Amino acid sequence: MRAMLLDAAGQPLRLAELPLPEPGPQQLRLRVAACGVCRTDLHIVDGELREPKLPLVLGHEIVGRVEAMGREVEGFAIGDRIGMPWLGFTDGNCSYCRGGHENLCDHARFTGYQIDGGYASHTVADARYCFHLPEGYSDAEAAPLLCAGLIGYRSLKLTGDARRLGIYGFGAAAHIVAQVARHQGRQVFAFTRPGDGQAQAFARELGAVWAGGSDEAPPEALEAAIIFAPIGALVPAALKALRKGGVVVCGGIHMSDIPTFPYDLLWEERVVRSVANLTREDAREFLALAPKVPVQTTVVPMPLTEANEALKRLRKGDLTGAAVLIP
């Protein structure tokens, strides 16, 4: 099989020929149809997430078709189109798993990080962590639902019933979350890189009531904010934009250091919290909701062999929506 392989942090991916994987008893082998390119992939390539298996096949927004199955697999059939997200395994026994927080499992393993992912023609996945995908989406359109959509949805849930919602960093996750938020009757305030008129126009097209630079104040105090950009300085900026009792949700897996800020920004029961990974229940809820909104994903399809270029464009902010690799 073909794969784009990461040998070490800081190095470009290389095209490699690898043996075709055989599924274990509870696994599926997928012929990959599309794999989204996520900022988490950049954090792995750049060495900011420090425990990848190496060499590694990146990619955790995988759309594929079942080509082979282990003898213990239930609920899937050869030829099914399924999605394989970031959460690839949990132990089921730790206190977090038993308490309904499998996203915090002590022994979790993640696709495209400790498990080879979808920057390849084929991959294997634990069937218990895979999902049937809604109809009405092409393979490329479905791929961003599996991380940008899922993590964005979990972040949105943690804002409670906030009606005035700020979104900092208007990329792949934000363009999906904004649609869900509007469907729920919320007002969306979009914050982009200062001067990024293209991203601001994109946000308005998706129903944002206001769009401006992250260095600007919104016209009204926000009830909640989600930060997708991995920039720690946005935390005090978002706190400053919040009303009393508001929450700032940091939706990324990695962020630069948060600068010091006066306690007054946090006082009056404002909250700062992070989002870690996802649960399978998040996936079931969101994949059922997406076609009802209906969420429309904006994608930039690229050949698998251009994975390095896709990562480069993501780093530069030179994408509207999400890049998706097509084997």
Summary of the structure (lengths in Angstrom):
residues: 327
radius of gyration: 19.3
end to end distance: 10.4
largest distance: 58.9
contacts: 1177
relative contact order: 0.17
helix: 28%
strand: 28%
